[in-house]
Amino acid sequence: MRYTFLLYTDPADLAHMTEEDWAAEKEVYGAYIGALQEAGVFIDTDWLQPAQSATTVSRKTGETVIQDGPFAETKETLGGFFTVEVPDLDAALAWAEKCPAARTGKVEVRPSAMGG
């Protein structure tokens, strides 16, 4: 079954990071991606630009409404994702627990609605 891990962080927690901190963080994520690939469960990942670069589109009222930024009611914003193919939710949760983002923020695990 396909699951997507939505990685949420508070951008304020990242504001103090140096270039060396970012390089170390990239190594940690690289190791995590390598582990997912070696296990044969890796599908895709992306590291998103900061939330202030987002544009939100809605047709909820019947008319197209385009707004700058996300609807973020909390300090934490979506920063990236991983998609994996694993047998069940328990396996997805085990990989999400190992995700580096779980150390500093939250990892939301959602099953695919399109199967897989």
C-alpha positions as CSV (number, residue, x, y, z in Angstrom):
1,M,0.0,0.0,0.0
2,R,1.2,3.5,-0.8
3,Y,1.6,6.0,2.0
4,T,2.7,9.6,1.9
5,F,4.5,11.2,4.9
6,L,3.7,14.9,5.1
7,L,6.6,16.7,7.0
8,Y,5.6,19.7,9.1
9,T,8.1,22.0,10.8
10,D,8.0,25.4,12.5
11,P,10.1,27.7,10.2
12,A,11.2,29.6,13.3
13,D,13.0,26.4,14.4
14,L,15.1,26.5,11.2
15,A,15.9,30.2,11.2
16,H,19.1,29.8,13.3
17,M,20.6,27.0,11.2
18,T,24.0,27.7,9.7
19,E,25.2,26.4,6.3
20,E,27.0,23.6,8.2
21,D,23.8,22.7,10.0
22,W,22.0,22.5,6.6
23,A,24.8,20.3,5.2
24,A,24.5,18.0,8.2
25,E,20.7,17.9,7.8
26,K,21.0,17.0,4.1
27,E,23.3,14.1,5.0
28,V,20.8,12.8,7.6
29,Y,18.0,13.0,5.0
30,G,20.3,11.4,2.4
31,A,20.9,8.5,4.7
32,Y,17.2,8.1,5.3
33,I,16.5,8.1,1.6
34,G,19.2,5.5,1.1
35,A,17.6,3.3,3.8
36,L,14.2,3.6,2.1
37,Q,15.7,2.8,-1.3
38,E,17.7,-0.2,0.1
39,A,14.5,-1.5,1.7
40,G,12.7,-1.2,-1.7
41,V,9.9,1.0,-0.3
42,F,11.0,4.4,-1.7
43,I,8.6,6.0,-4.3
44,D,9.3,9.8,-4.2
45,T,10.3,12.8,-2.1
46,D,10.6,16.5,-2.4
47,W,11.8,19.4,-0.2
48,L,9.4,22.3,-0.7
49,Q,10.2,26.0,-0.8
50,P,9.2,28.0,2.3
51,A,5.4,28.3,2.9
52,Q,5.5,32.1,2.0
53,S,6.3,31.1,-1.6
54,A,3.0,29.1,-1.8
55,T,-0.1,30.1,-3.7
56,T,-3.5,28.7,-2.7
57,V,-6.3,28.1,-5.2
58,S,-9.9,27.5,-4.2
59,R,-13.2,27.1,-6.1
60,K,-15.2,26.4,-3.0
61,T,-17.6,29.3,-3.6
62,G,-17.9,28.5,-7.3
63,E,-15.5,31.2,-8.3
64,T,-11.7,30.9,-8.5
65,V,-10.0,32.5,-5.5
66,I,-6.2,32.7,-5.6
67,Q,-4.3,33.8,-2.5
68,D,-0.7,34.2,-1.6
69,G,0.5,31.7,0.9
70,P,-1.0,28.6,2.5
71,F,-3.8,28.5,5.0
72,A,-1.6,28.0,8.0
73,E,-3.5,28.2,11.3
74,T,-0.5,26.9,13.2
75,K,3.2,27.7,13.4
76,E,4.1,24.5,11.7
77,T,3.9,24.4,7.9
78,L,4.3,21.7,5.2
79,G,8.0,21.4,4.3
80,G,8.2,18.3,2.2
81,F,7.0,14.7,1.7
82,F,8.0,11.2,1.2
83,T,5.9,8.5,-0.6
84,V,6.6,4.9,0.2
85,E,5.2,1.5,-0.8
86,V,4.9,-0.8,2.2
87,P,2.6,-3.7,3.2
88,D,0.5,-1.9,5.9
89,L,0.1,1.1,8.2
90,D,2.4,-0.5,10.9
91,A,5.3,-0.6,8.3
92,A,4.5,3.0,7.3
93,L,4.6,4.2,10.9
94,A,7.9,2.4,11.5
95,W,9.4,4.3,8.6
96,A,7.8,7.6,9.6
97,E,9.3,7.2,13.1
98,K,12.7,7.0,11.5
99,C,12.2,10.1,9.3
100,P,14.5,12.9,10.4
101,A,11.6,15.4,10.4
102,A,10.0,13.5,13.3
103,R,12.9,14.7,15.5
104,T,12.1,18.4,15.0
105,G,8.5,18.5,13.9
106,K,5.7,16.2,12.9
107,V,5.2,13.5,10.2
108,E,1.6,13.0,9.1
109,V,1.1,9.6,7.5
110,R,-1.7,9.2,5.0
111,P,-2.6,6.2,2.9
112,S,-3.1,6.8,-0.8
113,A,-6.7,7.0,-1.9
114,M,-5.8,5.8,-5.4
115,G,-4.5,2.4,-4.3
116,G,-1.0,1.3,-5.2
